[in-house]
Amino acid sequence: MSFNEFVVDASGNLIEVGPGGECPPIAPPERPGYRVTFDDGRTAVIEGADAFQPEGNLVTFFARGSSRAEIDSWSTRLASYRAATIVSIERADAVLARADLQVAA
């Protein structure tokens, strides 16, 4: 018995994995960025960020470029925040999609 395998792309669409397990290229989100919510209620939107990672006691957001899959020396640092003050990090395109659904309802 064989099962189909799927991956979820940046837009939340289900994509079937090809034979041998190779995945089709995943397009970057149309509106890249992240929304950060802090413990004091403030929010920040980091436009153009397509990745983030912890760096010591900070969380740093990066723009990797369209042809890069990993954060490397060519990535551009866009913003850093103290990890202890961050409550949540959400992809901006997911936040906007949720807002679109609420407006339509």
Secondary structure, DSSP 8 states (H G I E B T S, - for coil): -----EEE-TTS-EEE--GGG--------SS-EEEEEETTS-EEEEET--EEEEETTEEEEEE--TT-SS--TTSEEEEEEEGGGEEEEEEHHHHHHHHHHHHH-
